[in-house]
Amino acid sequence: MTAAQTTGPRRLIVQTAMSVKRWLAPATALFVSHQLCEVAVPVVVGLVIDRGIVDRDVPQLAVWLAVLVGVFVLLAWSYRAGVYFLVHGIQRAHHALRMRVSERTLDPRGFGDRQRPTGELLGIGGSDVQRVAFGGLLFVHPAAELAAVIAAGAVLVSIAWPLGLAVILGGPAFLLLLDRFGRHLRTRAEDQQRLTADSASLAANAIAGFRTLTALGATGRASRGYAQASERARVAAIATRRAEAWFVAVSSTATGIFVVAIGVIAAFLAFQGTITVGQLITVVGVVQVVMGPMEALAVNVGAVWARAGASSKRVLSLLQAPYAREPRLGEQVAGAPDAGRPLPGATLAPASTPPPALSVTGLTGEHLRELQFTVERGEIVGVVAEAHDAAELVSLLGGRIHPSGGSIKVDGLPLDEVDANRLHELVTAAPHAAHTVPGTVAANVVGIGSWSRFPDDALTAAAFEDVLDQLPQGVRTPLGGAGRTLSGGQRQRLALARALAAPAPVLVLHEPTGSIDAVTEQHIGERMRSATAARATVVVCSNPQLLVRADRVLVLRGGALAAEGTHDELLAKHPPYSEAIG
């Protein structure tokens, strides 16, 4: 097992904090200094009164006033420097954990347990990672707050030992009791974060598959599903905030009662003459100071720890997820010296009857059932399916997830026997979402540094030439971050050109023209045949402009093959097909 697989939620929080201990350690020391200075202020004020004012000793008054100024200076400086180290440490931990989650999300071996919606991945990589990183606060502020409680107890012991004993023994017992009450809050927080992630996933999936949902007449059902999920998340969020409010209110009230009781006892001792006036002021001041750290300790132990723990479980559910394809002995990773060797089976002598370029046999997954078809080189096969079936098929054909049954072969080579880092040499599975990278148009099509070949043919096949005419430097025009210089439809055409330019023998496209106008769609459809003449192409979509040019179309219903034929044949003989493509 890897370290991530043996890590529990609490250990992940600890490991994340310890990864930046060279920042959190000085932050802790500085915040401890700040809290000790806070406790020292009423102590020095009491000495100013007893030794300077009551005794009318001017030199002593001057000395202790100078000490008071020094304590205030150290107090302010410690806090500012502590914030500097703390913010740097938390941000570094946040960045490192976010990179771990991103690397696992983008790992070419995929997820072997289930498909993870985009919304779930974004939620884990965003708010959940942030909460785990901010769990590092629990190793800084509570230490400083506990130091303040101990220092206050020591001061009170020196004045009247029953007061100090009550603080030193009562404080930890009070915190343990609050931790037990905080378990309910942690459960609430976990439920709320899970339901919020579910609603975000539904929204992201609905937006990604809006065109397909519209074609299938399922937008109303999707909208109702999201409304129900959103309502569950809202109710859970209110319940969590209510539980958190009760927890904070109860802890604050209990802390207040505890501190006020100590103040009343001190006043009684002063009235009896057991302690001086300055000591009374010291006790009252120390009690007021220590109230803040004790309340903060209660909130950190309950609310902050609850949120961090719930998010840690979700982060680990991703980091510990099994791979769709485990690395095999002797496999090479990308960039290894012999990573360019031929794929397994590539040097075998050709059979008398060459296998199909793409062969799918008994393919079964979370939604798909016993799917079977072949695609020859130069052939275009369309697939019309519901959104979740379509997304799963594209992920399976691209090797991003592993089927629960059946097999996928490219030129007779089982896809699950191929090193995950070399899948792109066999299959190009272009997602529906159009992504760009910082760089030029050419770099976004054929890769950064691949100036030996210009992607003219691929850009023409994707009907991108009109966009090039508007760009000042043509294919050498920088696109900027996230391709903001292009519209959504232009980015999708660029993504299609990237897929068409890839040399893999199998091409899988998922709604490649979903954000493109009808006229441009027609141009792309007319050029699709020549652009894919040397490869096997699967187009998963509901667009008649592309389906009419397919050699045959597969219609999936409930994850299984329901009908097969040309576009015209299905229009004439299979009414559900007409409904699916609008």
Stockholm file with secondary structure:
# STOCKHOLM 1.0

chainA/1-582         MTAAQTTGPRRLIVQTAMSVKRWLAPATALFVSHQLCEVAVPVVVGLVIDRGIVDRDVPQLAVWLAVLVGVFVLLAWSYRAGVYFLVHGIQRAHHALRMRVSERTLDPRGFGDRQRPTGELLGIGGSDVQRVAFGGLLFVHPAAELAAVIAAGAVLVSIAWPLGLAVILGGPAFLLLLDRFGRHLRTRAEDQQRLTADSASLAANAIAGFRTLTALGATGRASRGYAQASERARVAAIATRRAEAWFVAVSSTATGIFVVAIGVIAAFLAFQGTITVGQLITVVGVVQVVMGPMEALAVNVGAVWARAGASSKRVLSLLQAPYAREPRLGEQVAGAPDAGRPLPGATLAPASTPPPALSVTGLTGEHLRELQFTVERGEIVGVVAEAHDAAELVSLLGGRIHPSGGSIKVDGLPLDEVDANRLHELVTAAPHAAHTVPGTVAANVVGIGSWSRFPDDALTAAAFEDVLDQLPQGVRTPLGGAGRTLSGGQRQRLALARALAAPAPVLVLHEPTGSIDAVTEQHIGERMRSATAARATVVVCSNPQLLVRADRVLVLRGGALAAEGTHDELLAKHPPYSEAIG
#=GR chainA/1-582 SS CCTTTTCCHHHHHHHHHHTTHHHHHHHHHHHHHHHHHHHHHHHHHHHIIIIIIITTCHHHHHHHHHHHHHHHHHHHHHHHHHHHHHHHHHHHHHHHHHHHHHHHHHCTTCBSSCCCCHHHHHHIIIIIHHHHHHGGGGGTHHHHHHHHHHHHHHHHHHHCHHHHHHHHHHHHHHHHHHHHHHHHHHHHHHHHHHHHHHHHHHHHHHHHTHHHHHHTTCHHHHHHHHHHHHHHHHHHHHHHHHHHHHHHHHHHHHHHHHHHHHHHHHHHHHHHTSSCHHHHHHHHHHHHHHHHHHHHHHHIIIIIHHHHHHHHHHHHHHHTCCCSSCCCTTCCCTTCTTTTSCCTTTTSCCCSSCCCSEEEEEEECSSCCSEEEEECTTCEEEEECCHHHHHHHHHHHTTSBCCSEEEEEETTEEGGGSCGGGGGGTEEEECSSCCCCSSBHHHHHHCTTCTTSCCHHHHHHTTCHHHHHHSTTGGGCBCCGGGTTSCHHHHHHHHHHHHHHCCCSEEEEESTTTTSCHHHHHHHHHHHHHHTTTSEEEEECCCHHHHTTSSEEEEEETTEEEEEECHHHHHHHCHHHHHHTC
#=GC SS_cons         CCTTTTCCHHHHHHHHHHTTHHHHHHHHHHHHHHHHHHHHHHHHHHHIIIIIIITTCHHHHHHHHHHHHHHHHHHHHHHHHHHHHHHHHHHHHHHHHHHHHHHHHHCTTCBSSCCCCHHHHHHIIIIIHHHHHHGGGGGTHHHHHHHHHHHHHHHHHHHCHHHHHHHHHHHHHHHHHHHHHHHHHHHHHHHHHHHHHHHHHHHHHHHHTHHHHHHTTCHHHHHHHHHHHHHHHHHHHHHHHHHHHHHHHHHHHHHHHHHHHHHHHHHHHHHHTSSCHHHHHHHHHHHHHHHHHHHHHHHIIIIIHHHHHHHHHHHHHHHTCCCSSCCCTTCCCTTCTTTTSCCTTTTSCCCSSCCCSEEEEEEECSSCCSEEEEECTTCEEEEECCHHHHHHHHHHHTTSBCCSEEEEEETTEEGGGSCGGGGGGTEEEECSSCCCCSSBHHHHHHCTTCTTSCCHHHHHHTTCHHHHHHSTTGGGCBCCGGGTTSCHHHHHHHHHHHHHHCCCSEEEEESTTTTSCHHHHHHHHHHHHHHTTTSEEEEECCCHHHHTTSSEEEEEETTEEEEEECHHHHHHHCHHHHHHTC
//
